[in-house]
Amino acid sequence: MELKILDDIFTVCKVEYALLFDRPTLQHTADGAADWIRMFIKTPFIGMPSGQKEAIIAETVEKIRPELFTNDGWIIDYVRIRVKARKR
């Protein structure tokens, strides 16, 4: 379904530019990374017992801690896309 929508957009629009850029975002809570995972990563956890889900999240948080946790809090490292297009 999503690909069909993209096909429709590209049929009626001409993309003038597309830009990917880093968008690190500070999470001010101690559970910032885990909260972000719970909010945005849902599909892999569908039907999984909550204990198993929380264990996976906890293990992930510990693996990313050395790189993404600072004295100020968690830096969530994600990428945005900006697109400019005009209707044909």
Rosetta blueprint (number, residue, H / E / L):
1 M L
2 E H
3 L H
4 K H
5 I H
6 L H
7 D H
8 D H
9 I H
10 F H
11 T H
12 V H
13 C E
14 K E
15 V E
16 E E
17 Y E
18 A E
19 L E
20 L E
21 F E
22 D E
23 R L
24 P L
25 T E
26 L E
27 Q E
28 H L
29 T L
30 A L
31 D L
32 G H
33 A H
34 A H
35 D H
36 W H
37 I H
38 R H
39 M H
40 F H
41 I L
42 K L
43 T H
44 P H
45 F H
46 I L
47 G L
48 M L
49 P L
50 S H
51 G H
52 Q H
53 K H
54 E H
55 A H
56 I H
57 I H
58 A H
59 E H
60 T H
61 V H
62 E H
63 K H
64 I H
65 R H
66 P H
67 E H
68 L H
69 F E
70 T E
71 N L
72 D L
73 G E
74 W E
75 I E
76 I E
77 D L
78 Y L
79 V E
80 R E
81 I E
82 R E
83 V E
84 K E
85 A E
86 R E
87 K E
88 R L
